[in-house]
Amino acid sequence: MGRAARGGVTPTLDAGALRSWIGRVETVADVAAAAPLDRLAALLGRADAPRRAGDAVFPGGHWLYCLSAVSPDGLGADGHAARGGFLPPVSLPKRMAAGGALRLLEPLRVGAVMERRSRVDDVAVKEGRSGTLVFVHVRHEIRQDSSLALIEDQRIVYGGRGAKAAPLPRRPRSGQTPSWTRTVRPDAALLFRYSALTYNGHRIHYDRRYATEEEGYAGLVVHGPLIATYLLDLCLRNRPESTLAEFAYRPIRPLFEGQAIVLAGGPGDSGETVELWALGPDGEVAIRASARFGAAATGLD
């Protein structure tokens, strides 16, 4: 038995039943419209010209498309789609982002017909310091006009009320001095706007009572993909002529509404790589990320 989410004990998890979801597939189609990208650019504080058909989709902009349509009676208590459909019926109450990795095989283009095929690749039940955790790995493949353009490996972790997705963070290693920095302070309006852009109903991003009383957070939680997009933006502002081939990010601790977040980064060990991180108000690393530029990535694992 796991620890309580809020009093009592966590229901026993049947690992075999949860793993039966491995291989489950969901497919969603869309068109890469310009308007959502223009809204994302405004949210990030970019002064981009309005996008037109054929323009490249801003990296991270794929999170604006191929969004699953769920009716109100298909939502769970947390605002996400109820579990037991595409994702396994994990009984633990708290859902957290555990990171992700992108491979860009070719640029997504405004106006392209898109299809996202999502597959549950793995489900693992583990015991952590804060109790039982369930890790779900989902692979998304996005095609445009029938050509494979982007592969994303998404990691989700479920836990009890006191669960943490990762160990306590460390400060950037000695000598890791940023070449670029930017400070942002996401407020409730910005979080709401990003939730609307990505059709994200998770209540921890806009319902303060739910975030603090039900899930035990210190306030409204800043979306992991939003911070990842900010880091991509920092990178591309400083390498505007480069072509992004790969990007990976790993949340370490949550960031909250109203906090000053320092985005930082600089060249990695080679001319093609960049190391990125986001610091919370205490100066500790909250998210680490890396990017590789150059020719588009190729092939499947």
C-alpha positions as CSV (number, residue, x, y, z in Angstrom):
1,M,0.0,0.0,0.0
2,G,1.2,3.5,-0.8
3,R,1.0,6.6,1.4
4,A,-2.2,8.6,1.6
5,A,-2.9,11.4,-0.9
6,R,-4.8,13.1,1.9
7,G,-5.6,10.8,4.9
8,G,-6.1,7.0,4.7
9,V,-4.0,4.9,2.4
10,T,-3.5,4.9,-1.4
11,P,-5.4,2.1,-3.1
12,T,-3.3,-0.9,-4.0
13,L,-1.9,-0.5,-7.5
14,D,-2.1,-3.5,-9.9
15,A,1.1,-3.1,-11.9
16,G,0.0,-5.8,-14.3
17,A,-3.3,-4.2,-15.1
18,L,-1.7,-0.8,-15.6
19,R,1.0,-2.3,-17.9
20,S,-1.8,-3.7,-20.0
21,W,-2.2,-0.2,-21.4
22,I,1.2,-0.4,-23.1
23,G,0.7,-0.3,-26.8
24,R,-2.5,1.7,-26.6
25,V,-2.7,4.3,-29.4
26,E,-4.5,7.7,-29.9
27,T,-4.5,9.6,-33.1
28,V,-5.6,13.3,-33.5
29,A,-5.5,15.4,-36.7
30,D,-5.2,19.2,-37.1
31,V,-4.0,22.0,-39.3
32,A,-1.1,24.1,-38.3
33,A,-2.9,27.5,-38.2
34,A,-0.9,30.7,-37.8
35,A,-3.1,32.4,-35.2
36,P,-2.1,30.2,-32.2
37,L,1.6,30.8,-33.0
38,D,1.1,34.5,-33.1
39,R,-0.6,34.3,-29.7
40,L,2.3,32.2,-28.3
41,A,4.8,34.8,-29.6
42,A,2.8,37.6,-27.9
43,L,2.8,35.6,-24.6
44,L,6.6,35.1,-24.9
45,G,7.1,38.8,-25.5
46,R,8.4,38.3,-29.0
47,A,8.0,40.9,-31.7
48,D,7.6,38.5,-34.6
49,A,5.8,39.4,-37.8
50,P,2.5,37.6,-38.2
51,R,3.1,34.1,-39.6
52,R,2.0,33.1,-43.0
53,A,1.4,29.8,-44.8
54,G,4.7,28.0,-45.3
55,D,6.5,29.7,-42.4
56,A,8.2,27.4,-39.8
57,V,6.3,26.6,-36.6
58,F,8.2,28.0,-33.6
59,P,9.8,25.2,-31.6
60,G,7.5,24.2,-28.8
61,G,4.6,25.4,-31.0
62,H,3.6,21.8,-31.7
63,W,2.1,21.8,-28.2
64,L,-0.6,24.1,-29.6
65,Y,-1.9,21.5,-32.1
66,C,-3.5,18.1,-32.2
67,L,-5.2,18.6,-28.9
68,S,-7.6,15.9,-27.7
69,A,-11.2,17.1,-27.5
70,V,-12.8,15.9,-24.2
71,S,-16.4,16.6,-23.1
72,P,-17.1,17.9,-19.6
73,D,-18.3,14.5,-18.4
74,G,-15.0,13.0,-19.6
75,L,-12.8,15.0,-17.3
76,G,-11.3,13.8,-14.0
77,A,-11.3,15.8,-10.8
78,D,-7.9,17.4,-11.7
79,G,-9.3,18.8,-15.0
80,H,-7.4,16.3,-17.2
81,A,-9.2,13.7,-19.3
82,A,-10.3,10.9,-16.9
83,R,-7.8,8.1,-16.7
84,G,-8.6,4.7,-18.1
85,G,-9.1,6.0,-21.7
86,F,-5.8,6.5,-23.5
87,L,-3.8,6.7,-20.3
88,P,-3.9,4.0,-17.7
89,P,-6.3,4.2,-14.7
90,V,-3.7,5.2,-12.1
91,S,-5.5,5.7,-8.8
92,L,-2.8,8.1,-7.4
93,P,-4.2,11.7,-7.3
94,K,-1.2,13.8,-8.4
95,R,0.0,14.0,-12.0
96,M,3.4,15.7,-12.7
97,A,5.6,16.2,-15.8
98,A,8.7,14.2,-15.5
99,G,10.4,15.6,-18.7
100,G,10.5,15.0,-22.4
101,A,12.7,15.0,-25.5
102,L,12.0,16.2,-29.0
103,R,13.6,15.2,-32.3
104,L,12.8,17.5,-35.2
105,L,13.1,15.5,-38.4
106,E,11.9,18.4,-40.6
107,P,10.4,21.8,-39.8
108,L,6.7,21.9,-39.2
109,R,5.1,24.4,-41.5
110,V,2.1,26.8,-41.1
111,G,-0.8,25.5,-43.1
112,A,0.3,21.9,-43.1
113,V,-2.2,19.1,-42.4
114,M,-0.9,17.4,-39.2
115,E,-1.6,14.1,-37.5
116,R,-0.3,13.2,-34.0
117,R,-0.1,9.5,-33.3
118,S,0.5,8.8,-29.6
119,R,1.4,5.5,-28.1
120,V,1.8,4.3,-24.5
121,D,5.4,2.9,-24.6
122,D,5.9,1.9,-20.9
123,V,4.2,1.9,-17.5
124,A,6.3,1.3,-14.4
125,V,5.3,1.2,-10.7
126,K,8.1,2.2,-8.3
127,E,8.6,3.0,-4.7
128,G,10.0,6.5,-4.0
129,R,10.9,8.5,-0.9
130,S,7.4,10.0,-0.9
131,G,5.6,6.7,-1.5
132,T,4.4,4.8,-4.6
133,L,5.0,6.4,-8.0
134,V,3.8,5.4,-11.4
135,F,5.8,6.5,-14.5
136,V,4.1,6.5,-17.9
137,H,6.2,7.0,-21.1
138,V,4.3,8.2,-24.1
139,R,5.7,8.5,-27.6
140,H,4.1,11.1,-29.9
141,E,4.9,11.1,-33.7
142,I,3.7,14.1,-35.6
143,R,3.3,13.9,-39.4
144,Q,2.7,16.8,-41.7
145,D,1.2,16.1,-45.1
146,S,2.0,12.4,-44.4
147,S,5.7,13.0,-43.7
148,L,7.1,12.3,-40.3
149,A,8.3,15.6,-38.9
150,L,8.7,15.4,-35.1
151,I,9.1,12.7,-32.4
152,E,8.4,13.5,-28.8
153,D,9.0,11.2,-25.8
154,Q,6.9,12.4,-22.9
155,R,7.3,11.2,-19.4
156,I,4.4,11.5,-16.8
157,V,4.6,10.6,-13.2
158,Y,1.7,10.0,-10.8
159,G,2.0,10.0,-7.0
160,G,0.3,10.8,-3.7
161,R,-0.2,14.3,-2.3
162,G,3.4,14.6,-1.1
163,A,5.0,13.0,-4.1
164,K,7.9,14.7,-5.9
165,A,8.9,13.9,-9.5
166,A,12.6,14.0,-9.0
167,P,15.4,14.3,-6.4
168,L,16.2,17.6,-4.8
169,P,18.1,19.8,-7.2
170,R,21.7,21.0,-7.1
171,R,23.0,24.4,-8.2
172,P,24.6,24.5,-11.6
173,R,28.0,22.7,-11.5
174,S,31.1,24.8,-10.8
175,G,32.1,26.8,-13.8
176,Q,28.7,26.6,-15.4
177,T,28.4,30.3,-16.1
178,P,25.6,31.4,-18.4
179,S,26.2,33.2,-21.6
180,W,22.6,34.3,-21.8
181,T,20.0,35.1,-19.2
182,R,16.5,36.4,-19.0
183,T,14.2,36.9,-16.0
184,V,10.5,36.3,-16.3
185,R,7.7,36.4,-13.7
186,P,4.7,34.4,-14.8
187,D,1.5,35.7,-13.3
188,A,-2.0,34.1,-13.1
189,A,-3.1,35.7,-16.3
190,L,-0.1,34.3,-18.2
191,L,-0.7,30.8,-16.8
192,F,-4.4,31.0,-17.8
193,R,-3.5,32.2,-21.3
194,Y,-1.0,29.3,-21.8
195,S,-3.5,26.8,-20.5
196,A,-6.1,28.2,-23.0
197,L,-3.6,28.0,-25.9
198,T,-2.7,24.4,-25.1
199,Y,-6.3,23.3,-24.0
200,N,-4.8,22.2,-20.7
201,G,-7.5,21.8,-18.1
202,H,-5.1,20.8,-15.3
203,R,-6.5,22.8,-12.3
204,I,-3.1,23.3,-10.6
205,H,-2.4,26.0,-13.2
206,Y,-5.5,28.2,-12.6
207,D,-7.4,27.0,-9.6
208,R,-5.4,28.2,-6.5
209,R,-7.7,26.5,-4.0
210,Y,-7.4,23.2,-5.8
211,A,-3.6,23.5,-6.3
212,T,-2.9,24.3,-2.6
213,E,-5.6,22.4,-0.7
214,E,-6.0,19.3,-2.9
215,E,-2.5,18.8,-4.3
216,G,-0.5,20.5,-1.6
217,Y,1.4,23.0,-3.8
218,A,2.6,26.4,-2.6
219,G,0.5,28.2,-5.2
220,L,-0.4,28.0,-8.9
221,V,2.1,25.8,-10.8
222,V,3.9,27.1,-13.9
223,H,3.6,24.6,-16.7
224,G,6.7,22.5,-17.5
225,P,6.2,22.9,-21.2
226,L,5.9,26.7,-20.8
227,I,9.3,26.9,-19.1
228,A,10.7,24.6,-21.7
229,T,9.3,27.0,-24.4
230,Y,10.8,30.0,-22.6
231,L,14.2,28.1,-22.6
232,L,13.8,27.4,-26.3
233,D,13.0,31.1,-26.9
234,L,16.1,32.1,-25.0
235,C,18.2,29.8,-27.1
236,L,16.8,30.9,-30.4
237,R,17.0,34.6,-29.5
238,N,20.7,34.1,-29.2
239,R,21.2,31.6,-32.1
240,P,18.5,33.0,-34.6
241,E,20.2,31.4,-37.7
242,S,20.6,27.9,-36.2
243,T,18.3,24.9,-37.0
244,L,17.1,23.1,-33.9
245,A,17.5,19.3,-34.3
246,E,16.9,18.0,-30.7
247,F,15.7,19.3,-27.4
248,A,15.3,17.6,-24.0
249,Y,14.1,19.0,-20.6
250,R,13.7,17.6,-17.1
251,P,11.8,19.3,-14.4
252,I,13.4,19.0,-11.0
253,R,11.1,21.1,-8.7
254,P,8.0,23.1,-9.4
255,L,7.9,26.8,-10.0
256,F,5.0,29.0,-8.9
257,E,3.0,32.0,-10.1
258,G,4.6,35.4,-9.2
259,Q,8.1,34.0,-8.7
260,A,11.0,35.5,-10.5
261,I,12.4,32.8,-12.7
262,V,15.9,33.2,-14.2
263,L,16.3,31.5,-17.6
264,A,20.0,30.8,-18.4
265,G,22.1,29.0,-20.9
266,G,25.1,28.9,-23.1
267,P,27.2,26.8,-25.5
268,G,27.7,23.2,-24.5
269,D,30.7,20.9,-25.1
270,S,30.5,21.3,-28.9
271,G,29.5,24.1,-31.2
272,E,26.2,22.2,-32.0
273,T,25.0,21.9,-28.4
274,V,23.5,24.3,-25.8
275,E,23.0,23.7,-22.1
276,L,20.0,25.5,-20.5
277,W,18.5,25.8,-17.1
278,A,15.9,27.7,-15.1
279,L,16.5,28.9,-11.6
280,G,13.8,29.5,-9.0
281,P,13.8,32.4,-6.5
282,D,16.1,30.6,-4.1
283,G,18.8,30.2,-6.9
284,E,18.3,26.5,-7.1
285,V,17.9,24.7,-10.5
286,A,14.2,24.0,-11.2
287,I,14.5,22.7,-14.8
288,R,17.5,21.5,-16.8
289,A,17.4,21.3,-20.6
290,S,19.7,20.7,-23.6
291,A,19.5,21.5,-27.3
292,R,21.4,20.3,-30.3
293,F,21.5,22.4,-33.5
294,G,22.6,21.4,-37.0
295,A,21.1,19.0,-39.5
296,A,17.7,17.6,-38.6
297,A,17.6,14.4,-36.6
298,T,17.1,11.2,-38.5
299,G,15.5,7.8,-37.9
300,L,13.6,6.1,-35.2
301,D,14.9,4.2,-32.1
